[in-house]
Amino acid sequence: ASGVWLVPLSEIKDGGPGKDGIPSIDNTNFTSAGLASNLNDDDLLIGTIANGGPKAYPHKILDWHEIINDDSTTISYCPLTGTAFGWESYIDEEETTFGVSGLLYNSNLILYDRKTGSNWSQLRLECINGKHIESKPILTKIIETNWKTWRSLYPNTKVLSTNTGFDRDYAVYPYGDYKTNNNRFIFTAFPSNDALPNKQRIFAIMDGNKSKVYQFSDFDTGKVIKDTFRDQEYLIVGNENLIN
């Protein structure tokens, strides 16, 4: 990791497996909802609705690969921070793919683009090192929900197949009790804040370097929230049950 960084270099951590040690999926195979027998009702997934129709990318696969390059879109999921984004797979108006750099910032995934080797912070939504430093990706719409909800809404959805070309046991979560143990960190994020349990999943509005957080319990019994944040009006729709 050389050159100028937008964040303190001392806070960039080597995740261990090295560059592409966690392999992105660049050749996607899909199955139908009826054949996705490996999914349980409460299994979480990232859903997209694009030109090719609805697609589901299960956490079970994303936990092992973190990045999926599919149809000019890059889906990324960081298991250590529980964050997911979709963005267009273009650099300088040319299509590329993204991979796992092996580096982390604040315990969060740093992607690299295979066109220039620049490093992109997933949660900052910004290139933080390399030729495209300070560039921001063009986001695409994604939905995080559980399999039961997605399948009910989109019975004709395609589902990313576990036939990925890699030898991984997608029935096993690779990080043990990490999701549920509030005191267990592989890498520590700074600054810390004890307003909520460390591993509690939340909804967040992000605007520049500011954010506002909502607990899943805020949405029980089908509540929706109308709120204003930084002079913008929002309608926040959530589900209190997406806790896995």
Order of alpha helices (4+ residues) and beta strands (2+ residues): beta-beta-beta-beta-alpha-beta-beta-beta-beta-beta-beta-beta-beta-beta-beta-beta-alpha-beta-beta-beta-beta-beta
